[in-house]
Structure formats: structure tokens, C-alpha cells
Amino acid sequence: MTQKQTAFIPTRDIAKKWWKSAVVYQVYPASFYDTNGDGVGDLKGVIAKLDYLKDLGVDAIWINPMFKSPQGDMDIHEAYGTVADVDTLIAELHKRDMKLVLDLVPNHTSEEHPWFLESKSSKTNPKRNWYFWRPPKYDADGNRKEPNNWESVFGGPAWKWDESTQEYYLHIFDQCQPDLNWDEPEVREEMYSMMRWWIDKGADGYRIDVIGRISKNQELPDAPVTNPDKPYQEIRRADGPRLHEFLKEMDREVMSKYDKDIMSVGELNQVEPDHMLKFTHPDNHEISMGFTFDHCNIGIIGTGMWRHVVGPYKLSELKKTFSKWQGVRDMGAWHALYLENHDQPRSISRWTSDKPEFRWDSGRLLAMLECTQFGTVYIYQGQEIGMINIPDDWPLEEWKDVQTGNIVREFRERGEDVEQWTKKVYAKARDNARNPVQWNSEANGGFSTGTPWMRVSPDYLECNVEAQVNDPNSLFSFWKTLLALRKEHEDVLIYGSYRELTPEDERVFAYLREEKFLVVMNFTEETVEYELPEKYATSKLVVGTQDSFPATLGATVTLPAFAGVIYEVVQ
């Protein structure tokens, strides 16, 4: 952390909250567990696996959008179940002293949502201004053009023409996801009413999708031209003029109205720690914590379509990023800690090695990294058993994500090193996290008795839940051990201070928590001898990723490939 960032908010005592010490498990419902054989995961499947999650050490589950529209209303997507199923899920969670975090998508709705159907019905409809409608522009030759030069996140223009009303509507993301206009008070009140409705039913918090984009300059000016060769330009995320006003209002109208502590975590890309404090510092009354993308962006080749391609990374870059965000503790805010989610590739494939000889050691190493950092731990489904990226030789039609298809097709149109670039796109593709969870060695990995909506990875025979839950040496058991250790020593591993050692070392990531626990991890395929100051020589072994570590540390520690160890400092 720079001195400027550290001085932004003075150090303060850290208030303990359930969501700070919680282990949050993310469920992508379509791919979790299918109970009716239609090939799509469902809410009954989540209910069926609650004991498994409780045994792992999970305190709350966050379910990706399960509503008919991304906006998140009172109707459940039919393939997932019914509102009654949600009621049952809430009851079963609370029976186990677990909590439910719902996924709120406030930036846009489906083009099939009743609000949008009304909005597009005529220019005079009362809901017309609930979305962004603009007339076309025309070039010198009289050709119709979009209202501005914005590029959709998924490629192409961020505008779609509506023939019936002769105007364009804005969609920052897919063209079937029109953006809501949060400057309209009725839009905000509808959103707040829906949020209160679910909390009244027993929901305990919200993960808020692309929260940083809900406020827009109503003039919708052109984006800066960063790529002159393209007609549409990337929209860099920036705080809209009323963003913080809206978030304070959301807290005032929803979160703060309840006696129970409602958690909120926002998705915020392109935000530095001092900027994040505007959202997450408790004195600001906006959100509990935010997801940063800094570590996800390490190794990205460039902007535009190149932001979906990653190259080799330096460990020092990863360490610098993690250590930077550990510093928000000393500024009085909180941090959301994750390695995987539904938009990122599998962590073993991304950060270590998914080669057969290193896969399981890599999984233990990354579990140690996540469980010994400051912040709330988020685990993504399948991460606890070491699921890895899907094979990169699958044909394009097997990859379901529209973003991946658009990028690969663009590379193919360029005609340069198509196979090489396609594999690089696949390596970071979102589908790597979205294929079905592997429950056992039966057909389809036990995910479904029908035909899965997406093919199950062929390694389910060697990587599945059933093979690991009763094996004390499995990755699942290691996660379970570390999560229990984290809770046992919460004052150190959850709330304690953080100090990195040897930040320039490109092989080893080492740090101290509260000057009481020493964590040392080898991120290479080679054995490393790591020297430590003499004062740590008497430190006592707590847990290692392998059985080779001595009970007392000594002057050096020998770290096999992708191995890590925790010692308790004794001086």
C-alpha cells in the first residue's frame, strides 16, 4: 500500500460480523445438481447437497441469478424450480445455521421482461424512460448510425435498433439485456421493493452484479477512441455521477431497515483500494465489501478482445496484488477474497499447474493461500475438489458462453495463428467454471440422469466428490481442515494483521498473520530451499500441504513443488 492509500482512512478497531468470518460457497445453479433429469441443475439439487456443504465448513451459499429476468423479480426460472423451493431452501439453510445470499442484477433486465415490453411499446409509454432510448444519428451519406460509439462488453455496438419505435436502446452487455435507467425514481423503488420482499422471506444478503455501472451520464457521450481501427470503443468503468448517492439510498431503504445484519457485496472492476473504500468503509453506508478483479487481470495481454487472453505471469505481480488488498484492513474496510467464480477459469489451471503430477498439490497450495488471507472467503462450486479447466480441444459448439464464441470468431476472421489464439481464449473462458459439478464416477459425473446442458469434463472418473469426502488425504479434506483452522484462530487468520516477507521472490510467497502464524508457499515445479530470519527458527508446525515438514522450523524450510506450510511463531 502507498502512504497516500494508508492515510485515506485511519486505522480503527475491526467490528466482528457474521459475514466477515463466514465461508461463502457460490452456486451456479444450472451446473450444480440436477434432481429431475432434465439436464439442468435446480434448487432441489442445492437443497439435497446442504449437508455436504455444511460438512465442508460453509456458512452461507450465494446462488447465481435464478430469476426469470436478470433484474431479479419474484418469479423463478422454471428450470430451477419455484418460489416454494426457495422457501424450502431458506428454511433448510437456517435449520443448519447457514445463510442465503441472492444475486441481484440491477443494471439491466431481459428484453422479455414486462417492464421492457411496456417500454418498447411506444415512445409515450410511462415506462419508456425506465431504459435508455435514443434516436439515431446519420453520417454524411445519410446512413443510420448508433447514438454513440460505445462497444458492448460482448463485442459489437452497445445499441440495438427497434424498428417499431424507430429508436435504439442501450445494452452494455448482451443485446437481450437492455440497461435500466436508475435516474428514474420508480426504477429504484421497484428494485428496493423487490430486495425487501426477498429479505422478508428470509434472505440474508445480496451479491450485486456490475454495481459500478448503474449510474450513467445521461448525455451518454462518446467513449475515448483507444482503437482507431474499430468503429466501437471500449467503455472503461467509472463511477457515474449519482452512483454513490444510489448506493447510500439502497442501504437506507433496504439494508438498514432490518434488525438482522444484511450482507452486501458488489462486483467492482477497475477499482484501486483507496477508491474501494468509498464503497465499503462502514462510515459511508454503501456496501459491506467488493469483489476486485486485480488478480484476475494479471497476465492479460491488452484491451478489447485481448483482455480475454492471458500470458505467463510473475509471482511477484500476484503477491503485490494480494498484499495491496490486504491493506484495506488497516483502512477500516473489509475485503472479498476469492480465486474462482462463474466468470473466471479454474484456479489450479490459472495460477499453478493442472498437470497430473502437480494438480492435487496445486489445489492444496491455493487452498492455503485463500484460507490464510484477510477477508471473507468465497469458494466456487467444484473448487474444493480441484476441478480444472475443461479440455481445450473441444470444438467451439461445445463452448456455451456467447462471449467466448464472439472472441474466437473474431480471431478466426483475422486468420492469424487461429489454433494458438483459440486455445489461449479457451484458457480464460468463463465456461471453464460453468460445466457441471462432478459428484461421482457414474454417468455424467452423477450430475444428471438426463443429457446435461453442457458436457461434463471427462476427468470426472478421477475427480469427484464421492471419491474425496471420506478420504482424509483428499483435497476436500484439506479444505475442510483449513477452514476449521481459520475459524479456530479467527483473531489471527480472519481479523489479524498481515505482513509480507521477500516480496520480490519469484518462487515463494511468504507472509505473517498477526506476527503469530507464518505462511510459506512454493509456486514453482521445483523444490525450493527458503531461508528465514533466525527468530523464526523455533516456530512450530501447524499444517502443511505435504507430510514432509519438520515439527520445528529451523533456519530454512524445504518446499517441494507447489507445497506450502503454516508455522506458529514461538520466540
N, C-alpha and C positions, 0 to 999 in steps of 0.2 A: 504494500500500500504506500502511496506517496504521502508526504506530510500534509498536503492540501486535503486529501481524502480523509485522513485520520482526524483532521481538525474540524471536519464538516459538522459532526455531532459529537459532543463529549461522551466519554465512556460513562456508562451508567450500570446500575445493578440490573441483572437479567431476570425478569419475572418468568417463572415457570408456567407453562401452558401445556395442555394435553397434546396439542398439535406440534409442539416443539420436540417432545420426546417420542412422539408416535412414529411407528413404522407404517408407511402408507404403501399399499400394493395397488398398482394400476392394472385395471382390467379392460382389455379391448374386446367387447362382448362378442362380436362376430366370430372371434377366433379362440375363445376361452374354452367352452364346453357345451356341446350340443346334446340336449336331452330328448328331442323329438324326432331326430333322424332326418331333418330337412337340410342338413349340411351347414347350418349357420348356428353359431353359439347363441345362448339365450340366458335370460335371467334365472330360470330354474337351474341352469347349469352352474351359475355363480353360487346360488343357494346350496347346491349339492356339494360344493367344494369349500364351504366355510370352515369346517373342522380342519381341513388340510392347511388352510391359511392361518388359522389360529395356532396350530401346532408349529408352524414356521416362526411365529412371533409377530404376526401382523396385527396392528391396532385399528386400522381403517382401510377401507377399499375405496379407490377412486375409479368410477366407471366412465369410460369414454361416452360421448353422446349416444343416448339410447332413445331419443325422441324422434318423432316423425319428421320434424324440421330441425336443422342445426340451431335455430333460435332457442329451442328448448321450451316446449309448451307442456300441456298436461296430458298429451297423448303419446303412448309408447310405440315405437316402431314395431309393427306386427310380428316380424321375425323374432324379435327379442322377448315379447310377452305382453303383459298388460299392467295397468296401474296396480291391480290387485297383487301381481307378482312383486312389484316394488314394495308394497305394504308388507308382504311376507318377508322380503329381503331385509327391510329395516327392522322388523320385529326379531328376526333370527340373528342379525348382527348385534342388536342391543342386548339380546339374551346372552351373547358371548362377550359382552363388554367391548364390542367393536363398533366402529362408526362408519357412516356413509358420506362420501364426498361426491357430489354430482358435477357433471361437466356442463358449464354454461358457455354458450356461443353467442355473445351479444352483438358481434359485428355484422352478422348477416343472417338471412333466413334462406329457406329453399324457395325456388321460383314457383313451387306448388303450394306454398303457404297461403292461407286465406288472406292474410294481410297484403301480400304481394299481388294476388289475383285481383283484389279490390283496387290496389294502387295502379295497376296497369289497365284497368277497365276504362278509364277516361282521365283526361287532364284535370277535370273538376272534381274527381272523387276526393272525399275528405282524407283519405289515406295516401293521396298522391305524394305528399311531401314526407311520408314515412321512409321513402327511399330517395336516391339521388337520380333524378330525371333531368336531362339536359337536351336542348335542341342540337342539331348537327352543325358543324362548320363546313365550309366549302372552299376548295382550293381555287386557283385562278382559272382552271378549266371547268369549274362547276361541279367537280366530283365531291360527293358527300364524304366528310371526314368526321372522326370521333371528336368529342368536345375538348379533349386534351390528349397529351402524348403518353399517358400512363400505360405501363405494361402490367398485365396480370401476373400474380405470383407464379401461375402455372404456364406462363408464356402467352404471347399474343396480346391484343388490346384488352384493357380493363373495362371496356364498354361493349354492350350488346344492343343492337338496333331492334326496336319494337315497331313493327310495321303498322299496327293498329292505331297507335297514338303519334307516330312519326317523331319519336324521340329515343335517345339512348338511355339505358340505365347502367349504373356503375356496379362492377363486381371486381373487387380487389383480388378475389380468389377465382374459383371456377365460375363460368358463366351461368350456372344454375344456382349460384349463391349471391343474390343481389344484396348490396350493402344497406344496412339500416341507417337512417339519419337520426343520430342521437341528439341533435339540436331540437328535435320536436319533443316537447314535454310529454305528450301522450305515449310516445315510444318508450321513454324512460319509465313512466309509471306502469305500463304494461309489463315491462321487464321486471321491475321491482315487485309487482303483484305476483308474478309467476314464481319468483325466488322465495317470497314469503310463503306461498302455497306449499312448496316442497319442504321448507323448513318446518312448517306447521305439521306436516305429515311425519316428520322425524329425521329429515336430512340434517347433517352436521356441518356441512361446508360446501364450498364451490371451488373448483378449478376453473379459471376464467380464460377462455381462449382468446388469443391475439388481442389482449386487453389494451395494448398501446395504440390500436388503430381506430378505436370507436369514436374519437373526436377528429373531425376533418375541417380544414379551412373551407368554408362554404363557397369560396370562389373557385376552388379546385384548379389551382394554377398548374401550368406545365411543370413536369419534373426537369431537373437539370439534364442536359444531354451529356451522358457519360459514354455512350457508344454511338458515334455518328453513323455507323453502318446499319443501325437498326431504326425502324420507324417509331418504335415504342421504347420508353425508357423506364428503367427500374425505379420503383418508388422506395426510397430509403425511409425506414420507420422513424418517425419523430413525434414527439408529444404534440397532439393537436391543441388548439387554443383553449379548449374547455375540458381537456382530459382529466386533470386533477380535480376540477370542480365536479365532474360527473362521478368520479370515484369517491369523493367525500360525501356526495349526495347518496350514493349507493350504500355506503357504510351507515349513514344517518337513517336512511329509510328502510334498511333491511337488517344488516348485521347487528347494529347496536340496539335494536328493538327487543332483543331476546336476552333472557337471563343466562342461558347457556352460551358458552364461548363458541361462536361460529367461525370456522376457519375459512380463509380465502387465499388462494394462490394464483397469481397472474402469470400469463405467458408473455415474456418481455424480451425481445431480441434487440441487439444493438444498444445495450444499456450498460454503462460502467457502474461500479459500486456507489460512487457518490450520487449518481443520478438515481440509482435504485432506491436510495434512502428516501427520496421524495415520495415513493410509493409505499415503502414498507416500514418506515420508522413509526413506532406506535403513537407518537405525538401528532402525526399527520392524519391519522384516522382514515386510511385508504384501504390497503390490503395487508394480510398477515405476512406474506413473503412472495417472492417472484422467482420464476424459472429464468435463469440466464442461459444464453447459448454460447458463451465464450469458449468453453472447452469443445463444444460441438463444431465450432468454426475453425479450430486448429487444423492446419494442413490443407485448407480449401485453396484451390488453385487461383480463383479470381471471382469476378462478379458475373451477373447474368446466369447463363446456363452453367458456367464454370464453377459457380458456388455449390453445385451438386457433385463435384468431382474433388476427391481428396488425394493428396500425395503423402509421402512419408512425413512424419513429424518428429520433432526433437522433444525428448522427455523434459528438458528444461522449460520448454514452452508450456507443456501441460502442468508442470509443477508451479510455474509462475501464475498460471491462471487459477489453479485451485487455491494457492496461498493468497492471492489477491482477494478472492471472495471469502476466505476465512476471516479476513479483516473486518467484515461488516459486523461481526460480534462486538468489536471494540467501539463501534459507532452506535450501538444500541439497537440495531435492527436484527432481522432473522434471515436465514438462508434456506433455500430449497435445494437439496442435494440429490443428484441423480446421475446415472451413467447411461440409462436406456429409457426410451419411451416409444410411443407409437409412430413417431416421426424420425427416429434415428436408427441406424444399423445396430446390430448386436455388439455389445461392448467387448467381448472376447475377440471378435473379428476386427473391431475398430482399433483397439488400444494395445492389444498384446498379440497373441498368436492362437489361431484356431487349428494349427497343425495337430494331428492326433497325439503326438508325443508331448505337446505343451498345453493342450486345451484345458484340462482339469486344473493344472497348476495355475494357469492364467485366470481361470474362474475364481479360484481361492484368493489370488492376489488382488483382484479387483473388488471382491467382497471385503477384504481387509481395508482397502483404500476407502471404500464408501462408508464402512461402519466405524471408522476412526476419525472421520472429519466432523467439523462443526456443522449443525443444521439438521433439518428434518430429512430422514432417509426415505426415498421413494424407490421401490423395487418394481420393475416391469415384469408382467407375466412371462414365465419361462426363464427369466434371468437367474432365478435361484437354482435351476438345474443345468445351467450352462448351455442354453440354446445358442446357436451360432447363425451366421448369415446363410441364407438359402443358396443352393449351388448357382454359380454364375453362368452355367451352360444351359439353364432353362431358356426356352425360346421366349420372345417378347410377349407373346399372348398369355404366358403363364404369370406375367407380372401385372397385377391388377391396378396399381396406382396410376392415375392419369398423368401425374407429374413425371413419373419415370418414362412412360410411353412418349410424352411430348419431347423430353430431352433426348432420348435415344433416336427418335425420328429426325430431330434437328441435326444430330451428329451424322446420321446416315445421309441427309441431304447435302452436308458438307463434303462427304465422300473421302475423308482423310482418316486413315487408321481406325476404321469403323469398329472392328472387333476389339481393339485395345481400349478405345474410349467407351464402348458399350460396357465392357467389364468394369471399368472404373466407375461408371454411373451406377451399375448394379451394386457395387461395393458399399455405396452410401444410400441406396434406395430405401424408402420407407417400408416397402413390402418385406424387407428382412425381419422386421419386428411384427408383421401383421399375419404371418402364416400361423396355422393352428398350433395350440399348445399340445405337447407330446405327453400323454398321460400314461401310456403303457406300450407294450410291444405288439398289441393286436392291430388289426387293420385300421388304417388312418390314425395310428398312434393313440387309439382309444378316444379321439376327439368326437367322432360321429359314426353312427351306424349307416349313414347315407353317404352321398357324394359331397365331400367338403367344398365349400365355396371357393377355397384356394387349396392347392395341393399341399399335403403335409410333407415336410422335409424328409428325405429318405433316411436320415440318421436316427429316426425315432426308435429303431431297434436297440441302439446303444445309449441313447439319451432320452430318458423318460422318467416321469415322476415315480412310478411304481418301483423302478429299479433302485431308486435313491432314498426313499423315505425311511426305510428300515436299515440302511447301510450306514454305520457310524463313520465311515471314511468317505462318504459321498460329498459332493459339493453342497447339496441341500443341507446335510447335517452341519457342514462348516458354516453356512449362512446362519443356521439356527443357533449355533454356538456363539457366533459373533454378535448377533442381535441380542441375545441374552446377556452377553458381557457388556454391551453398550448400555443396557438398562440397569444392570447391576452397578455400573460405575458412571452413572449419568452426569454427576458433577464434573467428571473429567472428560468423558468422551462425547457428551452432548453439549454441556454448557461451559466446558473448560476452555482455557486459553490455548493458543496454537503458536508454535514457533518452528519454522523450517530450518533444517540443517543442510549444508552444502548445496545451495540452490543451483549451482552451475554444473553439478554432476549429471552426466547424460546417461548414467546406468542405474543409479539408486535414488529413490525418493524416500527421504527420512525426515521425521519431524517429531516434536514433543507435544503432548497434550497436558496442559496444566503443570508442566515440568515433572509429571509423575509417570506417564506412560510414554515410552519410546517406541516409535514405529519405524521399521526399516524394510524397504521393499526393492527387489531387483526386477527391473523392467526389461531385461535382456535374455537372450537364449544362452548366455554363457554364465558360468559360475563366477561370482564376484567376491573378492575379499574387501570388506568395508571397515576402515579404521574409525574408531570413535575416541573422543576425549577420555582420558584416564578416569575421570569422575564417574563415568557410567559403567566401569568395569564390574562392579558388584551388582548390577541390575539383575533381577530375577525373571525367568521365563514366565510369560502369561500364556501365550498361544502362538503357534507357528503354522504356516501352511503345509509344512512337512514335519516329520518326526526327528529331523537331524540336528535341531538346535540345542545347544547345551543349556543346562538349568541356570547357570550363571554366565553372564555375557562375556566378560574378558575384554581385552583391548581391541579385538577385531571380531567381526562376525562373518562367517562364510555363508554366502547366499547362493544356493543353486539357481538354475534358470527359473525365472518367474516365481521366485519364492519370497515370502515376507514373514516377518516375525514382530511380535509385540513383547517388550520387556517392561517390567515395573521398575522404576528407578529407585535404587536403595543406596543411600550415601552415608 
